[in-house]
Amino acid sequence: MTESTHPGGESGARSQRGNAGSAANDVRQAFAGLPLDQKISTLIQVELDMLGDAVNSVVTAVSKAVDDVARACESSEQSGPATSEAGGQSSTS
């Protein structure tokens, strides 16, 4: 795997990390300039977004599990009972 080199001599991975760090610093500076009530409001919005993502992940996982159980029940109903009729009926003489 080769890394591309940018004019400044940085590799592609380092350049991307630098851009992300620069963007994070820009956000921090913008946030620092906000009044306290807007800071609190922004933090609450971010937390609610993260909570919504977490709830969505849980609902998706539960839905998938229920679908898997329903499919398993359908396939067991289609294949018939687990015991065969000959083995299930024993007669003694």
trRosetta pair geometry for C-beta under 8 A, 3 or more apart (Angstrom, degrees):
i j d omega theta_ij theta_ji phi_ij phi_ji
3 11 4.1 7 145 -161 141 113
3 12 5.1 -154 -168 23 85 96
3 13 6.2 -66 -131 -3 129 97
4 11 7.2 121 71 -163 44 60
4 12 4.5 65 51 -51 87 118
5 9 6.6 -16 -172 -143 108 32
5 10 7.3 154 -153 78 63 33
5 11 6.2 -46 -99 -103 63 51
5 12 7.7 -90 -70 -36 24 74
6 9 7.2 -47 74 24 68 17
6 10 5.2 -9 45 61 111 83
6 11 7.7 126 5 -156 87 5
6 12 7.0 125 -35 -84 98 55
6 15 5.2 83 -8 -74 147 150
8 15 7.6 134 53 -98 118 108
10 14 4.5 -127 -172 90 103 117
10 15 4.6 129 111 -63 127 87
10 18 6.9 -36 -165 -4 164 144
11 14 4.8 90 55 11 80 103
11 15 6.9 -145 91 -8 39 90
12 15 5.7 -58 -147 36 29 113
12 16 6.4 28 157 -19 65 105
13 16 5.9 -55 -151 34 30 109
13 17 6.5 27 153 -15 64 106
14 17 5.7 -56 -149 38 33 110
14 18 6.2 36 152 -22 66 107
15 18 5.5 -54 -149 35 31 114
15 19 6.4 32 152 -19 65 103
16 19 5.7 -52 -148 35 33 111
16 20 6.4 32 152 -18 65 105
17 20 5.6 -53 -146 38 33 111
17 21 6.2 34 153 -19 66 107
18 21 5.6 -54 -146 38 31 112
18 22 6.2 33 153 -21 64 106
19 22 5.5 -52 -146 36 31 113
19 23 6.3 33 153 -19 64 104
20 23 5.7 -52 -147 36 32 111
20 24 6.3 34 151 -20 64 105
21 24 5.6 -51 -146 36 32 112
21 25 6.4 34 153 -19 64 104
22 25 5.7 -52 -149 35 31 112
22 26 6.5 36 150 -22 64 103
23 26 5.5 -50 -150 33 33 115
23 27 6.5 34 151 -18 65 102
24 27 5.7 -52 -150 35 33 111
24 28 6.4 36 151 -20 65 105
25 28 5.5 -51 -146 36 34 114
25 29 6.3 33 155 -19 66 104
26 29 5.9 -55 -149 36 29 109
26 30 6.4 27 154 -16 64 107
27 30 5.8 -57 -147 39 31 110
27 31 6.1 31 154 -20 66 109
28 31 5.7 -57 -145 38 29 111
28 32 6.2 33 155 -24 64 106
29 32 5.6 -50 -146 32 31 114
29 33 6.7 28 155 -19 61 106
30 33 5.9 -61 -157 34 31 111
30 34 7.3 43 147 -36 62 97
31 34 5.8 -43 -161 9 40 116
31 39 6.6 89 -177 -117 85 91
31 42 6.9 -152 -127 101 97 158
34 38 4.2 -118 -180 91 116 119
34 39 5.0 150 95 -60 119 78
34 42 6.9 39 120 -8 175 141
35 38 5.1 86 59 13 76 104
35 39 7.1 -137 99 -10 37 90
36 39 5.5 -54 -148 32 33 115
36 40 6.4 31 157 -17 67 103
37 40 5.8 -52 -149 36 33 110
37 41 6.3 34 152 -19 64 108
38 41 5.4 -52 -142 40 35 114
38 42 6.1 38 156 -22 66 106
39 42 5.8 -56 -148 36 27 111
39 43 6.4 26 155 -17 63 108
40 43 5.8 -56 -148 37 30 111
40 44 6.4 30 154 -19 65 106
41 44 5.8 -55 -149 36 30 111
41 45 6.4 31 153 -20 64 106
42 45 5.7 -54 -150 35 31 113
42 46 6.5 31 153 -18 65 105
43 46 5.7 -53 -148 35 32 111
43 47 6.3 32 154 -17 65 107
44 47 5.7 -55 -147 39 31 111
44 48 6.2 30 155 -18 66 107
45 48 5.8 -56 -146 38 29 110
45 49 6.4 33 154 -21 64 105
46 49 5.7 -53 -151 33 31 114
46 50 6.5 27 152 -15 64 105
47 50 5.7 -56 -149 38 32 109
47 51 6.2 35 151 -21 66 106
48 51 5.4 -50 -142 37 34 114
48 52 6.3 39 154 -22 64 103
49 52 5.7 -53 -150 35 29 113
49 53 6.6 30 151 -18 62 104
50 53 5.6 -51 -150 35 34 113
50 54 6.5 36 151 -20 65 104
51 54 5.6 -53 -149 36 33 112
51 55 6.3 32 153 -17 66 105
52 55 5.8 -52 -144 37 31 110
52 56 6.2 35 154 -21 64 107
53 56 5.6 -55 -148 36 30 115
53 57 6.5 33 153 -21 64 104
54 57 5.7 -53 -151 33 32 112
54 58 6.5 29 153 -17 65 105
55 58 5.7 -55 -149 37 33 110
55 59 6.2 31 154 -17 67 107
56 59 5.8 -54 -143 38 29 109
56 60 6.2 31 156 -20 64 108
57 60 5.8 -55 -147 37 28 112
57 61 6.3 27 156 -18 64 107
58 61 5.8 -56 -148 37 30 110
58 62 6.3 26 156 -15 66 108
59 62 5.9 -56 -144 40 30 108
59 63 6.1 32 156 -21 64 110
60 63 5.7 -56 -145 37 27 113
60 64 6.4 28 156 -19 63 106
61 64 5.8 -55 -149 36 30 111
61 65 6.4 30 153 -19 64 106
62 65 5.6 -54 -148 36 33 112
62 66 6.3 32 154 -18 66 105
63 66 5.8 -53 -147 36 30 110
63 67 6.4 32 153 -19 63 106
64 67 5.6 -54 -149 37 31 113
64 68 6.4 34 152 -21 65 105
65 68 5.6 -53 -149 34 32 113
65 69 6.5 31 153 -17 65 104
66 69 5.7 -53 -148 37 33 110
66 70 6.3 34 153 -20 65 106
67 70 5.7 -54 -146 37 31 112
67 71 6.3 31 155 -18 65 105
68 71 5.8 -54 -148 36 30 110
68 72 6.4 31 153 -20 64 106
69 72 5.6 -54 -148 36 32 112
69 73 6.4 33 153 -19 65 105
70 73 5.7 -53 -148 36 31 111
70 74 6.4 33 153 -20 64 106
71 74 5.6 -53 -147 36 32 112
71 75 6.3 27 157 -16 66 106
72 75 6.0 -56 -146 38 29 107
72 76 6.4 26 156 -16 64 108
73 76 5.9 -58 -146 38 30 107
73 77 6.3 30 155 -19 65 107
74 77 5.8 -57 -149 36 30 110
74 78 6.4 26 155 -18 65 108
75 78 5.7 -53 -145 37 33 111
75 79 6.3 24 159 -14 66 109
76 79 6.0 -58 -141 41 31 105
76 82 7.8 -18 -160 -62 105 90
81 88 7.7 27 108 -62 140 152
83 87 5.6 -124 -175 86 93 110
83 88 4.5 109 127 -70 124 106
84 87 4.6 79 61 17 91 103
84 88 6.4 -163 87 -12 42 93
85 88 5.6 -61 -138 40 29 111
85 89 6.2 1 170 3 67 110
86 89 6.8 -71 -142 47 21 88
87 90 7.8 -7 -173 -57 36 93
